[in-house]
Amino acid sequence: MSIEQLFLADAGGAAPQRWCEAFPCGLTLTLAQVLERVARLSTEPRLIWMSSAEARWIERLREILRLQPGARVVVLSPMPEEREGLSALNEGARGYTHAYGVPALLREVAVVVEHGGLWVGPELLQRLVGSTHAALERRVANPRAAESAAGALPNAWTALSAREAEVARAVSAGRSNKEVAALMDITERTVKAHLGALFEKLGVRDRLQLVLRLSAFADPGPSSETESTS
């Protein structure tokens, strides 16, 4: 992996074992060393990791981003939970994940964040999807404004079948696959199949992108058309 991996730790502290396995060439540095390196090599691509187990992790995150606003920081939590994850993202972190994630997962996090993506866990993603959808609904209050915001793009809703649109509405409200399945009286496997079709049709890769894509257009509302749920 071309990007430099840095783990922020107290003097004498150590990075999690699985992080070391994921990034054998990664460096474990103190806050002063990280800040010095970021200032001295400000144009070099790097990813900074830190643990929320450190009492002052939010202060450290703020200090790094104050010095280098474009820095990409991932927060590792020994016990991930929604409120902490939202705090990390609100403070400018680009990722939030389990400190004991397997090396392959940590490398995947690095790739996503390196390419400008945002990495969060499934529960937090659902919360973000729901809040994003609500915010966009308030912002785009009428069909004309929605179509204007979408520009020349074709209305994404028209590409969906009635059943796919129903799944899209439920997912946009922040519901999990299990909740969507119960709401629509179908299996979770069928929900996943519909989501796969939705992602492919609209050229998106996750729930958050789906919400952003669909919210640019006026929702035509549920159709009277019915389809098989098999």
Backbone hydrogen bonds in HBPLUS format (Angstrom, degrees):
<---DONOR---> <-ACCEPTOR-->    atom                        ^
c    i                          cat <-CA-CA->   ^        H-A-AA   ^      H-
h    n   atom  resd res      DA  || num        DHA   H-A  angle D-A-AA Bond
n    s   type  num  typ     dist DA aas  dist angle  dist       angle   num
A0004-GLU N   A0045-PRO O   3.25 MM  41  6.40 168.2  2.27 134.9 132.1     1
A0047-LEU N   A0004-GLU O   2.70 MM  43  6.14 152.5  1.78 167.3 176.8     2
A0027-LEU N   A0005-GLN O   2.99 MM  22  6.44 160.4  2.03 157.6 160.2     3
A0006-LEU N   A0047-LEU O   2.87 MM  41  6.13 168.3  1.88 170.3 170.3     4
A0049-TRP N   A0006-LEU O   2.75 MM  43  6.06 161.9  1.78 161.9 168.4     5
A0007-PHE N   A0027-LEU O   2.72 MM  20  6.10 161.3  1.75 162.0 166.3     6
A0029-LEU N   A0007-PHE O   2.83 MM  22  6.08 158.4  1.87 159.6 166.8     7
A0008-LEU N   A0049-TRP O   2.80 MM  41  6.07 171.7  1.81 166.2 167.0     8
A0009-ALA N   A0029-LEU O   2.82 MM  20  5.89 161.7  1.85 154.7 158.8     9
A0013-GLY N   A0010-ASP O   2.70 MM   3  4.96 158.9  1.74 133.9 136.2    10
A0019-TRP N   A0016-PRO O   3.03 MM   3  5.25 124.7  2.35 102.1 116.6    11
A0020-CYS N   A0016-PRO O   3.06 MM   4  6.45 156.6  2.12 154.7 161.4    12
A0021-GLU N   A0017-GLN O   2.96 MM   4  6.30 146.5  2.07 144.6 154.4    13
A0022-ALA N   A0018-ARG O   2.90 MM   4  6.08 148.1  2.01 138.8 147.5    14
A0023-PHE N   A0019-TRP O   2.87 MM   4  6.08 151.3  1.96 149.5 157.1    15
A0026-GLY N   A0023-PHE O   2.83 MM   3  5.11 164.2  1.85 119.0 122.8    16
A0034-VAL N   A0030-THR O   2.90 MM   4  6.18 157.6  1.96 153.9 160.4    17
A0035-LEU N   A0031-LEU O   2.89 MM   4  6.10 170.8  1.90 159.1 161.1    18
A0036-GLU N   A0032-ALA O   2.95 MM   4  6.06 154.5  2.02 142.8 150.2    19
A0037-ARG N   A0033-GLN O   2.91 MM   4  6.02 155.5  1.97 143.7 150.6    20
A0038-VAL N   A0034-VAL O   2.85 MM   4  6.05 161.5  1.89 155.3 160.3    21
A0039-ALA N   A0035-LEU O   2.98 MM   4  6.07 158.9  2.02 143.8 149.6    22
A0040-ARG N   A0036-GLU O   2.92 MM   4  5.99 158.1  1.97 145.0 151.3    23
A0041-LEU N   A0037-ARG O   2.83 MM   4  5.75 155.9  1.88 146.2 152.8    24
A0044-GLU N   A0041-LEU O   3.13 MM   3  5.55 159.0  2.17 113.8 120.3    25
A0048-ILE N   A0072-ARG O   2.94 MM  24  6.21 174.9  1.94 165.9 166.5    26
A0074-VAL N   A0048-ILE O   2.83 MM  26  6.29 155.1  1.89 156.0 163.9    27
A0050-MET N   A0074-VAL O   3.01 MM  24  6.48 147.5  2.12 161.3 167.8    28
A0076-LEU N   A0050-MET O   2.70 MM  26  5.96 170.7  1.71 165.5 168.9    29
A0054-GLU N   A0051-SER O   3.28 MM   3  5.90 166.2  2.30 112.0 115.7    30
A0052-SER N   A0076-LEU O   2.87 MM  24  6.11 159.7  1.91 156.0 159.3    31
A0057-TRP N   A0054-GLU O   3.20 MM   3  5.38 148.2  2.30 126.8 121.3    32
A0060-ARG N   A0056-ARG O   3.06 MM   4  6.35 156.2  2.12 153.2 160.4    33
A0061-LEU N   A0057-TRP O   2.89 MM   4  6.10 154.7  1.95 147.5 154.3    34
A0062-ARG N   A0058-ILE O   2.98 MM   4  6.21 162.1  2.02 149.9 154.2    35
A0063-GLU N   A0059-GLU O   3.00 MM   4  6.21 154.2  2.07 144.0 151.0    36
A0064-ILE N   A0060-ARG O   3.02 MM   4  6.25 159.9  2.06 150.2 154.7    37
A0065-LEU N   A0061-LEU O   3.07 MM   4  6.29 166.6  2.09 152.9 156.4    38
A0066-ARG N   A0062-ARG O   2.80 MM   4  5.92 136.2  1.99 142.4 155.0    39
A0067-LEU N   A0063-GLU O   3.14 MM   4  6.31 157.0  2.19 144.8 149.3    40
A0068-GLN N   A0064-ILE O   2.81 MM   4  5.98 158.7  1.86 148.8 156.1    41
A0071-ALA N   A0068-GLN O   2.90 MM   3  5.49 167.2  1.92 130.3 131.5    42
A0094-ARG N   A0073-VAL O   2.72 MM  21  5.56 156.3  1.77 155.1 163.6    43
A0075-VAL N   A0095-GLY O   2.95 MM  20  6.12 168.2  1.96 139.7 138.0    44
A0097-THR N   A0075-VAL O   3.10 MM  22  6.60 157.4  2.15 160.7 167.4    45
A0077-SER N   A0097-THR O   2.93 MM  20  6.22 161.1  1.96 157.5 163.8    46
A0099-ALA N   A0077-SER O   2.82 MM  22  4.94 163.1  1.85 124.6 123.7    47
A0085-GLY N   A0081-GLU O   2.99 MM   4  6.17 161.7  2.03 157.5 163.5    48
A0086-LEU N   A0082-GLU O   2.90 MM   4  6.14 161.9  1.93 159.0 162.8    49
A0087-SER N   A0083-ARG O   3.02 MM   4  6.24 152.5  2.10 143.4 151.1    50
A0088-ALA N   A0084-GLU O   2.95 MM   4  6.25 156.2  2.01 150.7 156.7    51
A0089-LEU N   A0085-GLY O   3.06 MM   4  6.35 163.0  2.09 152.4 156.1    52
A0090-ASN N   A0086-LEU O   2.83 MM   4  5.95 158.8  1.87 149.0 155.6    53
A0091-GLU N   A0087-SER O   2.99 MM   4  6.12 139.7  2.16 142.2 152.1    54
A0093-ALA N   A0088-ALA O   2.96 MM   5  5.42 160.0  2.00 152.5 146.2    55
A0092-GLY N   A0089-LEU O   3.03 MM   3  5.13 153.2  2.11 101.5 110.1    56
A0119-TRP N   A0094-ARG O   3.09 MM  25  6.55 159.8  2.13 145.4 150.3    57
A0096-TYR N   A0119-TRP O   2.89 MM  23  6.18 140.6  2.04 143.4 155.9    58
A0101-GLY N   A0098-HIS O   3.20 MM   3  5.28 154.3  2.27 113.9 111.5    59
A0105-LEU N   A0102-VAL O   2.95 MM   3  5.39 123.8  2.28 111.9 125.7    60
A0106-LEU N   A0102-VAL O   3.14 MM   4  6.51 158.9  2.19 155.2 161.6    61
A0107-ARG N   A0103-PRO O   2.94 MM   4  6.21 155.1  2.01 152.2 158.8    62
A0108-GLU N   A0104-ALA O   3.04 MM   4  6.26 145.5  2.16 137.7 147.3    63
A0108-GLU N   A0105-LEU O   3.05 MM   3  4.97 116.3  2.47  91.7 107.7    64
A0109-VAL N   A0105-LEU O   2.88 MM   4  6.23 153.5  1.95 151.7 159.1    65
A0110-ALA N   A0106-LEU O   3.03 MM   4  6.29 158.3  2.08 144.9 150.2    66
A0111-VAL N   A0107-ARG O   3.03 MM   4  6.33 153.5  2.11 145.3 151.6    67
A0112-VAL N   A0108-GLU O   3.04 MM   4  6.29 166.6  2.06 155.0 157.7    68
A0113-VAL N   A0109-VAL O   2.98 MM   4  6.18 173.7  1.98 160.4 161.9    69
A0114-GLU N   A0110-ALA O   2.82 MM   4  5.79 156.2  1.88 144.9 152.8    70
A0115-HIS N   A0111-VAL O   3.14 MM   4  6.27 144.6  2.27 142.3 149.9    71
A0117-GLY N   A0112-VAL O   2.79 MM   5  5.02 148.8  1.88 155.1 146.3    72
A0116-GLY N   A0113-VAL O   3.01 MM   3  5.13 155.1  2.07 114.5 114.3    73
A0125-LEU N   A0121-GLY O   2.89 MM   4  6.02 151.7  1.97 151.8 161.0    74
A0126-GLN N   A0122-PRO O   3.08 MM   4  6.30 154.0  2.15 145.3 150.4    75
A0127-ARG N   A0123-GLU O   3.21 MM   4  6.57 154.0  2.29 143.7 150.3    76
A0128-LEU N   A0124-LEU O   2.92 MM   4  6.22 157.3  1.98 151.1 157.3    77
A0129-VAL N   A0125-LEU O   2.81 MM   4  6.03 156.6  1.87 152.4 159.2    78
A0130-GLY N   A0126-GLN O   3.02 MM   4  6.22 167.3  2.04 150.6 153.1    79
A0131-SER N   A0127-ARG O   3.05 MM   4  6.25 166.1  2.07 150.3 154.0    80
A0132-THR N   A0128-LEU O   2.84 MM   4  5.86 155.7  1.90 147.3 154.6    81
A0133-HIS N   A0129-VAL O   2.96 MM   4  6.09 161.5  1.99 150.6 155.5    82
A0134-ALA N   A0130-GLY O   3.09 MM   4  6.30 160.3  2.13 145.8 150.9    83
A0135-ALA N   A0131-SER O   2.98 MM   4  6.13 157.3  2.03 143.9 150.2    84
A0136-LEU N   A0132-THR O   2.94 MM   4  6.13 159.5  1.98 151.5 156.8    85
A0137-GLU N   A0133-HIS O   2.96 MM   4  6.15 148.6  2.06 146.1 154.8    86
A0138-ARG N   A0134-ALA O   3.14 MM   4  6.42 149.8  2.23 143.4 150.5    87
A0139-ARG N   A0135-ALA O   3.02 MM   4  6.28 149.5  2.12 142.3 151.2    88
A0140-VAL N   A0136-LEU O   2.83 MM   4  5.94 165.9  1.85 151.8 155.0    89
A0146-ALA N   A0142-ASN O   3.06 MM   4  6.33 155.2  2.12 152.5 160.4    90
A0147-GLU N   A0143-PRO O   2.88 MM   4  6.14 162.2  1.91 154.8 158.5    91
A0148-SER N   A0144-ARG O   2.91 MM   4  6.08 151.6  1.99 144.2 152.6    92
A0149-ALA N   A0145-ALA O   2.93 MM   4  6.12 154.4  2.00 145.4 151.8    93
A0150-ALA N   A0146-ALA O   3.07 MM   4  6.32 139.8  2.23 141.8 152.8    94
A0151-GLY N   A0148-SER O   3.19 MM   3  5.32 144.5  2.32  99.6 109.5    95
A0158-THR N   A0155-ASN O   3.22 MM   3  5.80 139.7  2.39 110.9 119.8    96
A0159-ALA N   A0156-ALA O   3.17 MM   3  5.63 155.5  2.23 110.7 117.9    97
A0160-LEU N   A0157-TRP O   3.10 MM   3  5.54 163.9  2.13 114.1 119.2    98
A0165-ALA N   A0161-SER O   2.90 MM   4  6.11 157.1  1.96 153.3 159.7    99
A0166-GLU N   A0162-ALA O   3.07 MM   4  6.28 147.1  2.18 138.6 147.2   100
A0167-VAL N   A0163-ARG O   3.04 MM   4  6.37 156.2  2.10 148.5 154.1   101
A0168-ALA N   A0164-GLU O   2.85 MM   4  6.08 157.6  1.90 147.1 154.1   102
A0169-ARG N   A0165-ALA O   2.95 MM   4  6.20 152.9  2.02 147.4 153.3   103
A0170-ALA N   A0166-GLU O   3.16 MM   4  6.41 159.7  2.21 145.3 150.4   104
A0171-VAL N   A0167-VAL O   2.88 MM   4  6.09 165.4  1.90 158.6 162.7   105
A0172-SER N   A0168-ALA O   2.87 MM   4  5.93 154.2  1.94 143.9 151.6   106
A0173-ALA N   A0169-ARG O   3.15 MM   4  6.35 131.2  2.41 136.1 147.3   107
A0173-ALA N   A0170-ALA O   3.20 MM   3  5.22 135.5  2.41  94.5 106.5   108
A0175-ARG N   A0170-ALA O   3.35 MM   5  5.95 159.1  2.40 151.4 148.8   109
A0174-GLY N   A0171-VAL O   2.90 MM   3  5.27 158.9  1.94 112.2 117.7   110
A0180-VAL N   A0176-SER O   2.88 MM   4  6.15 158.5  1.93 154.8 161.0   111
A0181-ALA N   A0177-ASN O   2.91 MM   4  6.08 159.4  1.96 147.7 153.4   112
A0182-ALA N   A0178-LYS O   3.07 MM   4  6.33 157.7  2.12 145.5 150.9   113
A0183-LEU N   A0179-GLU O   2.93 MM   4  6.08 158.6  1.97 147.0 153.4   114
A0184-MET N   A0180-VAL O   2.92 MM   4  6.06 156.7  1.98 152.9 158.1   115
A0185-ASP N   A0181-ALA O   2.81 MM   4  5.59 113.5  2.26 136.6 151.9   116
A0186-ILE N   A0181-ALA O   2.96 MM   5  4.86 157.5  2.01 136.4 142.8   117
A0190-THR N   A0187-THR O   3.09 MM   3  5.19 121.7  2.45  96.3 110.0   118
A0191-VAL N   A0187-THR O   3.08 MM   4  6.49 152.1  2.16 145.7 153.7   119
A0192-LYS N   A0188-GLU O   2.92 MM   4  6.22 161.5  1.95 152.9 156.9   120
A0193-ALA N   A0189-ARG O   3.00 MM   4  6.26 148.4  2.11 140.3 149.2   121
A0194-HIS N   A0190-THR O   2.95 MM   4  6.23 158.0  2.00 150.4 155.5   122
A0195-LEU N   A0191-VAL O   2.87 MM   4  6.16 158.4  1.92 152.4 159.0   123
A0196-GLY N   A0192-LYS O   2.89 MM   4  6.09 155.4  1.95 146.4 152.9   124
A0197-ALA N   A0193-ALA O   3.08 MM   4  6.37 154.7  2.14 145.0 151.3   125
A0198-LEU N   A0194-HIS O   2.86 MM   4  6.14 154.8  1.92 148.8 156.5   126
A0199-PHE N   A0195-LEU O   2.84 MM   4  6.08 168.3  1.86 158.6 160.1   127
A0200-GLU N   A0196-GLY O   3.08 MM   4  6.23 160.6  2.11 144.1 149.5   128
A0201-LYS N   A0197-ALA O   2.92 MM   4  6.06 167.2  1.94 152.6 156.3   129
A0202-LEU N   A0198-LEU O   3.02 MM   4  6.10 163.1  2.05 154.5 158.6   130
A0203-GLY N   A0199-PHE O   2.89 MM   4  5.66 116.7  2.30 137.4 150.4   131
A0204-VAL N   A0199-PHE O   3.06 MM   5  4.92 150.3  2.16 134.9 141.6   132
A0210-LEU N   A0206-ASP O   3.07 MM   4  6.32 148.9  2.17 145.1 154.7   133
A0211-VAL N   A0207-ARG O   2.98 MM   4  6.33 157.3  2.04 153.6 157.8   134
A0212-LEU N   A0208-LEU O   3.08 MM   4  6.36 164.9  2.10 150.8 154.6   135
A0213-ARG N   A0209-GLN O   2.89 MM   4  6.03 154.9  1.95 147.3 154.3   136
A0214-LEU N   A0210-LEU O   2.98 MM   4  6.18 169.4  1.99 156.5 158.5   137
A0215-SER N   A0211-VAL O   2.87 MM   4  5.82 154.1  1.94 150.5 157.8   138
A0217-PHE N   A0214-LEU O   3.12 MM   3  5.82 166.8  2.14 120.7 123.8   139
